[in-house]
Amino acid sequence: MKPLVKSNLVRNDIIETSIRNILEEIGENPNREGLLDTPRRFAKMYREVFAGVGTNPETALTTTFEEEYDGIITVKDITYYTFCEHHLIPFYGKAHIGYIPDGRIVGLSKFARLAELVSQRPQVQERMTQQIAYAISNVLKPKGVIVTVEGTHLCMCARGVKKPGASTVTTVKKGVFAENTALCEEFERSLSRN
């Protein structure tokens, strides 16, 4: 399957035909009233939820500023929604980002944009966590970065082993966070504050 690089290049007719075929294969009637527009809606949804395919995550960090600050900057509870690349079933949760600048900071809203961009593609949580950390490291070149992503995976909760309530936590540490346990503990404490 070709990547959905630009939403205006998505072949709606191919997606719509495929969804009609799937509906027929599971024993549904794609021409009944409730399903009549489903293939069109599905194609539209795919353009939206996979809009990040083919886009470099670093492009989300466009607004940076020169600033001397030597503490941890933490942005937490960034909600994301994405699709597991193994089943194309959603998983969702929160991303938490911490970094110690080395003379360069970024507009805080850019972290939310970064999490959104890496989630707008078929994804696995491990790669998503790494992509966020690497983008921050490559653009800002901070003294250190730590990214923790929490996720609820419907491919595990709603099908297969069917374990609702199970969650997954992934963490990537770079620079001083990889070397200094006390900094990681400080980051963890900041996540528990209201």
Phi, psi and chi 1 to 4 in degrees:
 res  aa     phi    psi   chi1   chi2   chi3   chi4
   1 MET       -  135.3 -178.2  175.9  169.4      -
   2 LYS   -73.7  143.8  -65.9  179.7 -179.3  177.6
   3 PRO   -66.7  148.5   21.3  -28.1      -      -
   4 LEU   -86.4   74.3  -52.0  173.9      -      -
   5 VAL   -71.1  -47.5  176.4      -      -      -
   6 LYS  -126.5  133.8  -63.3  -70.9 -178.6 -164.8
   7 SER   -60.1  -29.2   61.3      -      -      -
   8 ASN   -78.0   -7.5   59.5   -6.8      -      -
   9 LEU   -98.1   -5.3  -62.3  178.4      -      -
  10 VAL   -65.2  129.9  172.7      -      -      -
  11 ARG   -84.3   91.5  -66.7  -77.9  -48.2  -87.5
  12 ASN   -57.0  -38.1  -72.1  -16.4      -      -
  13 ASP   -62.7  -39.0   56.9  -27.7      -      -
  14 ILE   -67.7  -45.9  -67.6  174.3      -      -
  15 ILE   -63.2  -45.7  -66.1  174.2      -      -
  16 GLU   -62.1  -43.5  -70.7  179.6   28.8      -
  17 THR   -63.0  -41.9  -60.5      -      -      -
  18 SER   -61.8  -42.3  -62.0      -      -      -
  19 ILE   -67.8  -40.1  -65.9  -55.0      -      -
  20 ARG   -58.4  -43.6  -84.9 -168.6 -162.5   87.7
  21 ASN   -63.5  -41.8  -69.7  -22.0      -      -
  22 ILE   -62.5  -45.6  -71.0  169.9      -      -
  23 LEU   -58.3  -42.4  -71.2  169.1      -      -
  24 GLU   -64.9  -41.3  -72.5  174.9   -7.1      -
  25 GLU   -65.1  -29.5  -75.4  -60.4  -45.3      -
  26 ILE   -88.7    4.3   64.4  170.3      -      -
  27 GLY    93.9   11.4      -      -      -      -
  28 GLU   -92.0  164.5  -92.5  -67.7   -5.3      -
  29 ASN  -106.9  103.0  174.3    5.8      -      -
  30 PRO   -65.3   -9.0   19.8  -25.5      -      -
  31 ASN   -96.5   -0.5  -65.5  -44.8      -      -
  32 ARG   -75.5  156.3   72.8  174.4  172.5   83.8
  33 GLU   -51.1  -47.7 -175.2  179.0   18.8      -
  34 GLY   -67.1  -23.1      -      -      -      -
  35 LEU  -107.8   -4.1  -66.8  175.1      -      -
  36 LEU   -55.4  -43.3 -160.6   54.3      -      -
  37 ASP   -97.3    1.2  -73.4  -26.8      -      -
  38 THR   -58.9  -46.2  -61.9      -      -      -
  39 PRO   -58.0  -40.5  -28.1   38.6      -      -
  40 ARG   -65.8  -44.2 -178.9 -171.1   52.9   77.2
  41 ARG   -62.7  -39.7  -73.6 -170.3 -151.8  100.2
  42 PHE   -62.2  -45.1 -167.6   89.6      -      -
  43 ALA   -61.6  -42.1      -      -      -      -
  44 LYS   -62.6  -43.7 -178.1  179.3  177.5 -176.3
  45 MET   -60.7  -43.2  177.0 -165.0   68.8      -
  46 TYR   -61.5  -39.0  -99.1   40.8      -      -
  47 ARG   -58.7  -39.8  -77.1 -164.8  -46.3  -88.6
  48 GLU   -74.2  -53.7  179.6 -177.5  -22.0      -
  49 VAL   -74.1  -18.2  -60.4      -      -      -
  50 PHE  -112.7   25.6  -64.4  129.3      -      -
  51 ALA   -65.3  -17.7      -      -      -      -
  52 GLY   -86.8   -6.5      -      -      -      -
  53 VAL   -61.2  130.7  171.6      -      -      -
  54 GLY    82.7    3.4      -      -      -      -
  55 THR  -107.6  131.1  -56.7      -      -      -
  56 ASN   -68.9  124.5 -177.5  -21.1      -      -
  57 PRO   -55.9  -28.5  -25.0   33.6      -      -
  58 GLU   -62.2  -21.9  -66.3  176.4   19.0      -
  59 THR   -66.7  -15.4   61.1      -      -      -
  60 ALA   -73.9  -19.7      -      -      -      -
  61 LEU  -101.8   59.5  -56.0  174.3      -      -
  62 THR   -85.1  -23.0   55.6      -      -      -
  63 THR  -108.8  101.6  -53.4      -      -      -
  64 THR  -118.8  157.0   66.1      -      -      -
  65 PHE  -136.0  147.2  -52.4   96.1      -      -
  66 GLU   -78.1  125.7 -168.9  174.5  -41.2      -
  67 GLU  -159.9  132.1 -172.0   67.0   45.4      -
  68 GLU   -89.7  116.5  -68.6  -57.2  -40.0      -
  69 TYR  -153.6  129.5  179.3   81.5      -      -
  70 ASP  -114.4    9.6   59.8    3.7      -      -
  71 GLY   -97.0 -178.7      -      -      -      -
  72 ILE   -83.9  131.4  -59.7  173.7      -      -
  73 ILE  -102.3  123.4  -61.9  171.2      -      -
  74 THR  -120.8  128.9  -58.0      -      -      -
  75 VAL  -119.1  118.9 -179.8      -      -      -
  76 LYS  -122.8  167.9   64.1 -179.0 -172.7  173.4
  77 ASP    59.5   42.3  -63.1  -29.8      -      -
  78 ILE   -84.1  109.7  -57.4  168.2      -      -
  79 THR   -72.6  137.5  -58.1      -      -      -
  80 TYR  -135.7  157.2   71.0   87.6      -      -
  81 TYR  -135.4  132.9  -60.5   91.0      -      -
  82 THR  -147.9 -176.4 -169.8      -      -      -
  83 PHE  -123.8  128.1  -77.7   75.7      -      -
  84 CYS   -59.7  128.6  161.6      -      -      -
  85 GLU   -72.6  -14.3   70.4  179.2   29.6      -
  86 HIS   -82.2  -32.6  -57.6  131.2      -      -
  87 HIS  -127.1   -6.4  -58.7   97.9      -      -
  88 LEU    54.7   40.9  -70.0 -178.9      -      -
  89 ILE  -111.3  143.4  -64.5  175.8      -      -
  90 PRO   -63.3  148.2  -21.3   32.0      -      -
  91 PHE  -134.1  154.5   71.5   91.3      -      -
  92 TYR  -152.1  165.8   60.1   92.4      -      -
  93 GLY   167.1 -145.3      -      -      -      -
  94 LYS  -130.9  142.7  -55.1 -109.3 -178.1 -147.9
  95 ALA  -111.2  141.4      -      -      -      -
  96 HIS  -127.1  129.7  -45.5  -72.3      -      -
  97 ILE  -125.2  132.9  -60.5  167.4      -      -
  98 GLY  -132.5  142.0      -      -      -      -
  99 TYR  -152.1  156.2   76.2  107.3      -      -
 100 ILE  -114.3  111.7  -61.1  175.6      -      -
 101 PRO   -65.5  158.6   -9.6   20.5      -      -
 102 ASP  -126.4   57.7 -168.2   12.8      -      -
 103 GLY    95.6   -4.8      -      -      -      -
 104 ARG  -136.9  131.2 -150.8   94.0 -147.6  125.3
 105 ILE  -122.3  172.1   62.1  171.1      -      -
 106 VAL  -129.6  151.3   67.2      -      -      -
 107 GLY   -56.1  130.2      -      -      -      -
 108 LEU   -60.8  -33.0  -62.7  175.8      -      -
 109 SER   -64.5  -19.8   66.5      -      -      -
 110 LYS   -67.0  -25.7  -59.8  -55.4  179.0 -169.5
 111 PHE   -68.0  -39.1  -70.7  124.6      -      -
 112 ALA   -64.5  -41.1      -      -      -      -
 113 ARG   -63.6  -40.0  179.2   67.4 -175.0  121.3
 114 LEU   -62.4  -47.6  173.6   60.3      -      -
 115 ALA   -61.6  -40.0      -      -      -      -
 116 GLU   -64.1  -43.8  178.5  180.0  -87.4      -
 117 LEU   -64.5  -43.8 -174.3   58.0      -      -
 118 VAL   -72.8  -18.8  -60.5      -      -      -
 119 SER   -87.0  -11.6   69.0      -      -      -
 120 GLN   -90.3   54.6  -69.9  178.3  -35.0      -
 121 ARG  -165.5  156.9   57.8 -168.4   73.8 -163.1
 122 PRO   -57.1  133.4  -24.4   34.4      -      -
 123 GLN  -142.9  159.8 -159.3   47.8  -76.4      -
 124 VAL  -122.8  148.2  -65.1      -      -      -
 125 GLN   -63.2  -37.5 -174.1  171.7  -37.1      -
 126 GLU   -60.2  -46.8  -62.8   86.8  -16.3      -
 127 ARG   -67.2  -40.0 -177.9 -174.3  -41.3  115.9
 128 MET   -58.6  -44.3 -176.8  174.6  156.6      -
 129 THR   -61.4  -44.6  -51.6      -      -      -
 130 GLN   -66.2  -40.9  -71.9 -178.1  -20.3      -
 131 GLN   -62.0  -38.6  -73.4  175.5  -24.9      -
 132 ILE   -64.7  -48.4  -67.6  169.4      -      -
 133 ALA   -63.0  -44.3      -      -      -      -
 134 TYR   -66.2  -39.4  -68.2  156.0      -      -
 135 ALA   -61.4  -44.9      -      -      -      -
 136 ILE   -63.7  -44.6  -65.0  166.1      -      -
 137 SER   -61.3  -44.1  -68.8      -      -      -
 138 ASN   -70.8  -37.0  -69.0  -18.7      -      -
 139 VAL   -83.7  -49.2  171.9      -      -      -
 140 LEU   -89.0  -23.0  -65.4  178.5      -      -
 141 LYS    50.0   54.0  -52.6 -145.0 -179.7  -46.7
 142 PRO   -74.8  170.4   31.4  -36.0      -      -
 143 LYS   -65.7  -30.4  -66.3  175.5 -176.1  171.0
 144 GLY  -169.1  156.4      -      -      -      -
 145 VAL  -141.6  142.7   63.2      -      -      -
 146 ILE  -134.7  133.4 -175.0  168.7      -      -
 147 VAL  -130.6  126.8  177.0      -      -      -
 148 THR  -120.4  130.9  -64.0      -      -      -
 149 VAL  -122.6  128.9  174.5      -      -      -
 150 GLU  -106.3  138.6  -57.1  170.6   19.1      -
 151 GLY  -143.7  143.9      -      -      -      -
 152 THR  -110.9  119.5  -61.6      -      -      -
 153 HIS  -105.7  114.2  -63.4 -111.5      -      -
 154 LEU   -66.7  -22.3  -65.5 -175.2      -      -
 155 CYS   -67.2  -18.7   56.9      -      -      -
 156 MET  -104.1  -30.7 -169.4  168.9   90.9      -
 157 CYS   -87.4  -36.8  -62.3      -      -      -
 158 ALA  -106.7   -8.9      -      -      -      -
 159 ARG  -145.5  179.9   58.9  151.3  -55.6  -81.7
 160 GLY    59.4 -116.9      -      -      -      -
 161 VAL   -73.1  -15.7  -63.5      -      -      -
 162 LYS    49.2   67.8  -64.5 -177.7 -178.4  168.3
 163 LYS  -117.2   75.9  -63.3  -61.9  176.7 -156.8
 164 PRO   -60.7  143.9   10.3  -13.7      -      -
 165 GLY    94.0  -15.0      -      -      -      -
 166 ALA   -71.1  140.8      -      -      -      -
 167 SER  -135.1  160.5   62.9      -      -      -
 168 THR  -122.3  138.1  -57.0      -      -      -
 169 VAL  -124.2  127.7  177.7      -      -      -
 170 THR  -123.9  144.1   49.8      -      -      -
 171 THR  -137.9  136.3  -58.1      -      -      -
 172 VAL  -121.4  131.0  170.9      -      -      -
 173 LYS  -120.9  131.2  -55.0  169.7 -168.4  173.4
 174 LYS  -131.6  154.0  -61.4 -176.7   71.3   55.8
 175 GLY    63.9 -134.5      -      -      -      -
 176 VAL   -63.6  -23.8  -66.6      -      -      -
 177 PHE   -69.6  -30.0  -74.6  102.0      -      -
 178 ALA   -73.5  -21.0      -      -      -      -
 179 GLU  -104.9  -18.0  -54.6  156.1    2.3      -
 180 ASN  -126.6  104.7 -171.5  -35.0      -      -
 181 THR   -61.9  -36.9  -54.7      -      -      -
 182 ALA   -61.8  -37.9      -      -      -      -
 183 LEU   -65.8  -39.7  -73.1  173.7      -      -
 184 CYS   -63.9  -40.1  -65.4      -      -      -
 185 GLU   -65.8  -38.5  -69.8  170.2   -5.3      -
 186 GLU   -63.0  -42.0 -175.9  178.7  -18.6      -
 187 PHE   -61.0  -46.7  173.8   72.8      -      -
 188 GLU   -60.2  -40.3  -69.5  -63.5  -35.6      -
 189 ARG   -63.6  -38.3  -79.2 -168.5  -55.7  -85.3
 190 SER   -66.0  -27.6   72.8      -      -      -
 191 LEU   -72.6  -26.0  -61.9 -175.2      -      -
 192 SER   -88.2   -8.5   63.8      -      -      -
 193 ARG   -77.4  145.1  -68.3 -175.5 -162.4  128.2
 194 ASN   -83.7      -  -71.6  -25.3      -      -
